[in-house]
Amino acid sequence: KIFQQNTFGSGEAREQLVSKTINILNNQQIPNDLKNQFVKLTDEQIKIHLANFSQDARSYQFFGSFLSAIGNNKQGLDYLLKAQALSPKKQQILFELIGAYVRAQDAPRALALAKEVYDLDPTYTEARKIYALVLLMTNQNKLAQELLSPIKNSPNYYNDDRFLNLYQQLGDQTSVQEIKNLQSGANKK
C-alpha cells in the first residue's frame, strides 16, 4: 500500500524492502517460493522507483548493489554504472562498483577502478584498503603490502574481517596468523 502512494517515504519503504529481501534470501528456513516472491516484488518496486526518480544516483547505487549481491551481476552493474554517471566522483558508488566487478569476476575493471578511487585521495583509509584487497585478489602482493604498511598495526587493518577472510581464502596462513597476533596483542592492552 505504501508503494502506491509514491511519496518520499515510498523510496525509504523500497530500501527497507531490499534489505528485508536480502535477509530473507540468506535465511535457509524460508521456502524458495517465498524467496522468489520477495525477489519479484523487490524487482518490480525497483523499476517503479527508478521510473519516478530517474536522476537519483543513490537509488541506482542501492538497487545495483542489491542486484549484484543476489547474483544478478549484469543488471546490478548496469545500475551501478548509471549511478556513477549521475555522480562520477562519489566514492561510495565507486566502492560498490568495485565490489560488483569482483563478484562478476572482472578483475581488470575492479583493479583499475580501485586504483582510480585510491588515487582520488591516497589518505582515505577505506580507499587504501579496498585497493589493497583487490591487489591481493589479483596476486599483486608486493604493492598490496606497500599500501598496507602505514596501517598494518592499526585496528583499521587487523579488525577488518575482509583481510582475514581473504587471507584464509588465499591459503595465506602467515598473514592469517599475523592478524590474529595483532588482534590478541590489542586485546591485552
C-alpha positions as CSV (number, residue, x, y, z in Angstrom):
1,K,0.0,0.0,0.0
2,I,2.8,2.4,0.9
3,F,4.4,1.9,-2.6
4,Q,1.2,3.0,-4.3
5,Q,1.3,6.4,-2.6
6,N,4.5,7.3,-4.5
7,T,5.7,9.7,-1.8
8,F,9.2,10.3,-0.5
9,G,8.5,7.7,2.1
10,S,7.8,5.1,-0.5
11,G,11.5,5.3,-1.5
12,E,12.5,4.6,2.1
13,A,10.0,1.7,2.1
14,R,11.6,0.3,-1.0
15,E,15.0,0.4,0.5
16,Q,13.6,-1.4,3.5
17,L,12.1,-4.0,1.2
18,V,15.5,-4.5,-0.4
19,S,17.1,-5.0,3.0
20,K,14.4,-7.4,4.1
21,T,14.7,-9.4,0.8
22,I,18.4,-9.9,1.4
23,N,17.7,-11.1,4.9
24,I,15.1,-13.5,3.5
25,L,17.4,-14.8,0.8
26,N,20.0,-15.6,3.4
27,N,17.6,-17.5,5.7
28,Q,17.7,-21.2,4.9
29,Q,14.5,-21.9,6.7
30,I,12.3,-19.8,4.3
31,P,10.9,-21.7,1.3
32,N,12.3,-20.9,-2.1
33,D,8.8,-19.9,-3.5
34,L,8.5,-17.2,-0.8
35,K,12.0,-16.0,-1.6
36,N,11.2,-15.8,-5.3
37,Q,8.0,-13.8,-4.4
38,F,10.2,-11.3,-2.5
39,V,12.7,-11.0,-5.3
40,K,9.9,-10.4,-7.8
41,L,8.2,-7.8,-5.6
42,T,11.6,-6.1,-5.0
43,D,12.4,-6.1,-8.7
44,E,9.0,-4.6,-9.6
45,Q,9.4,-1.9,-6.9
46,I,12.9,-1.0,-8.0
47,K,11.7,-0.5,-11.6
48,I,8.8,1.7,-10.4
49,H,11.0,3.7,-8.2
50,L,13.6,4.4,-10.8
51,A,11.0,5.3,-13.4
52,N,9.8,8.0,-10.9
53,F,13.3,9.1,-9.7
54,S,15.5,8.5,-12.8
55,Q,18.2,11.0,-11.7
56,D,18.7,9.7,-8.2
57,A,22.2,8.3,-8.1
58,R,21.7,6.9,-4.6
59,S,18.8,4.8,-5.7
60,Y,20.7,3.3,-8.6
61,Q,23.6,2.6,-6.3
62,F,21.4,0.9,-3.7
63,F,19.4,-1.2,-6.1
64,G,22.5,-2.0,-8.2
65,S,24.3,-3.3,-5.1
66,F,21.3,-5.4,-4.2
67,L,21.1,-7.0,-7.7
68,S,24.8,-7.7,-7.7
69,A,24.7,-9.2,-4.2
70,I,21.9,-11.6,-5.2
71,G,23.8,-12.8,-8.3
72,N,22.3,-10.6,-11.0
73,N,25.6,-9.1,-11.9
74,K,24.8,-7.7,-15.3
75,Q,21.7,-5.7,-14.2
76,G,23.5,-4.7,-11.0
77,L,26.5,-3.4,-12.9
78,D,24.1,-1.5,-15.3
79,Y,22.5,0.3,-12.3
80,L,25.8,1.0,-10.6
81,L,27.2,2.4,-13.9
82,K,24.2,4.7,-14.1
83,A,24.8,5.8,-10.5
84,Q,28.4,6.5,-11.4
85,A,27.3,8.5,-14.5
86,L,25.0,10.6,-12.3
87,S,27.6,11.1,-9.6
88,P,31.0,10.3,-11.0
89,K,33.3,11.0,-8.0
90,K,31.1,9.7,-5.2
91,Q,33.4,7.2,-3.6
92,Q,30.7,5.0,-2.1
93,I,29.2,4.4,-5.5
94,L,32.7,3.6,-6.8
95,F,33.3,1.2,-3.9
96,E,30.0,-0.6,-4.7
97,L,31.0,-0.8,-8.4
98,I,34.4,-2.3,-7.4
99,G,32.5,-4.9,-5.4
100,A,30.2,-5.7,-8.3
101,Y,33.2,-6.1,-10.6
102,V,34.8,-8.5,-8.1
103,R,31.6,-10.5,-7.8
104,A,31.4,-10.6,-11.7
105,Q,35.0,-11.8,-11.7
106,D,36.1,-8.9,-13.8
107,A,39.5,-8.4,-12.1
108,P,40.9,-5.8,-14.6
109,R,38.0,-3.4,-14.2
110,A,37.9,-3.9,-10.4
111,L,41.7,-3.2,-10.2
112,A,41.6,-0.2,-12.5
113,L,38.7,1.4,-10.6
114,A,40.2,0.6,-7.2
115,K,43.4,2.4,-8.2
116,E,41.4,5.3,-9.6
117,V,39.5,5.7,-6.3
118,Y,42.7,5.4,-4.3
119,D,44.4,8.0,-6.5
120,L,41.5,10.4,-5.8
121,D,42.6,10.6,-2.1
122,P,45.5,8.4,-1.0
123,T,45.0,9.5,2.6
124,Y,41.5,7.9,2.7
125,T,42.0,4.6,4.6
126,E,38.9,2.8,3.1
127,A,40.1,3.6,-0.5
128,R,43.6,2.3,0.5
129,K,42.1,-0.9,2.0
130,I,39.9,-1.6,-1.0
131,Y,42.7,-1.1,-3.4
132,A,44.9,-3.4,-1.3
133,L,42.2,-6.1,-1.2
134,V,41.8,-6.1,-5.0
135,L,45.6,-6.2,-5.4
136,L,45.7,-9.2,-3.1
137,M,42.9,-10.9,-5.1
138,T,44.9,-10.4,-8.2
139,N,48.2,-11.7,-6.7
140,Q,49.9,-8.3,-6.6
141,N,51.1,-8.9,-3.1
142,K,54.1,-6.6,-3.1
143,L,52.2,-3.5,-4.0
144,A,49.3,-4.5,-1.6
145,Q,51.8,-4.8,1.3
146,E,53.3,-1.4,0.4
147,L,49.8,0.1,0.6
148,L,49.0,-1.7,3.9
149,S,52.3,-0.8,5.5
150,P,51.2,2.5,7.0
151,I,48.1,0.9,8.6
152,K,49.3,-2.6,9.3
153,N,49.5,-2.1,13.1
154,S,46.2,-0.3,13.3
155,P,42.7,-1.6,14.1
156,N,41.7,-0.3,10.7
157,Y,43.6,-3.2,9.3
158,Y,43.6,-6.1,11.7
159,N,40.0,-5.6,12.8
160,D,38.7,-5.5,9.2
161,D,37.4,-9.0,8.6
162,R,37.8,-8.7,4.8
163,F,41.6,-9.1,5.2
164,L,41.4,-12.1,7.5
165,N,38.7,-13.8,5.2
166,L,40.7,-13.1,2.1
167,Y,43.9,-14.4,3.5
168,Q,42.1,-17.6,4.6
169,Q,40.6,-17.9,1.1
170,L,44.0,-17.5,-0.4
171,G,45.6,-20.0,2.0
172,D,48.0,-17.4,3.3
173,Q,48.4,-18.8,6.8
174,T,51.3,-16.4,7.6
175,S,49.1,-13.3,7.1
176,V,46.2,-15.0,9.0
177,Q,48.4,-15.6,12.0
178,E,49.8,-12.1,11.8
179,I,46.3,-10.6,12.0
180,K,45.4,-12.9,14.9
181,N,48.6,-11.9,16.7
182,L,47.8,-8.2,16.2
183,Q,44.3,-8.8,17.4
184,S,45.3,-10.7,20.5
185,G,48.0,-8.1,21.3
186,A,45.4,-5.3,21.0
187,N,43.1,-7.2,23.4
188,K,45.8,-7.5,26.0
189,K,46.3,-3.7,26.2
